[in-house]
Amino acid sequence: MMAAMSARDRSIQNGLLDDVSKAIIEQLQEDGRRSYATIAAAVGLSEAAVRQRVQRLLKTGVIQIVAVTDPLQLGFSRQAMIGIKAEGDIEAVAAQLEKFPEVDYVVITAGSFDLLVETVCEDDSHLLQLLNERIRAIPTVRSTETFLYLKLRKQTYTWGTR
């Protein structure tokens, strides 16, 4: 059973973060392993208050703290962005795509493609199997265009808060 959400939790979910919560988020974007004590000193709160705010931000889904890996060092030698043109309900196509373990990013777009999907595969054979047997097998997918990653130059999650 889900507990009732507090007014503060609702305001966080609605994007109404105060300056202190934004400062905490920015500290964690710089280093997700930064200690509560270090964050507390930077934002002017007690360690307990920072811990409570971080837990609230996690609970409401405003933030998630994860380890970001380098796919190449884990044996995934092929990354690609796939542009997809589809007909009908794009949300339904996106829902199917997000279930594939190789897919780590799905965005519905406006422009040349209806969706963009980032994939991480073991090799070219794996990517071909994903394209032919699963993505193009979705009945409303009309076409795909694959953009192979040759070298990742920049990947950052430090865009701050607004």
C-alpha positions, 0 to 999 in steps of 0.5 A, a space after each residue: 500500500 502506498 502512503 499518501 504523498 506529502 505536500 513537499 513531495 508533490 511540489 518536488 514531483 511538480 518541478 518546484 525545487 528550492 535552491 537548496 535541493 538544486 544545490 544538492 542535485 548539482 553536488 551529486 551530478 559532479 560526484 554521485 559518491 560525494 558524502 552527505 557531510 561534504 554536501 552538507 558543508 557545501 549547501 549549508 545544511 546538517 548532514 541529516 537534513 541533506 540525507 533526508 532531502 536526498 532520500 525524498 528526491 530519490 523517492 519522488 523520482 527527481 533523481 536516481 543515483 547509478 553507476 555509469 559504465 564504459 560499454 567498451 570495457 565491458 565487452 560491448 563493442 558496438 553502440 548505435 543510435 537508430 532513427 525509427 519512422 513508424 505509423 500509428 501510436 508512437 507511444 506503443 512503439 516506444 513501449 515495446 522498444 524500451 523493453 529490449 535490454 540492448 536499448 538504453 535510451 528511447 526518445 519520441 521526436 519531431 522531425 525526420 524520425 518519430 523515435 531515436 533509440 540508443 543501443 549497446 550491443 556486443 558486436 555487429 552481429 548482435 546489432 543486426 539481430 536486434 534490428 532485423 528480428 526485433 525492431 523491424 519486426 514491430 508491425 508499425 515500424 516503417 523504416 530505420 536508419 542506423 548511426 554507428 558510434 565510432 568514438 564517444 568523445 563526450 558524455 556528461 550528466 552535469 547540466 545542472 538544475 534550472 
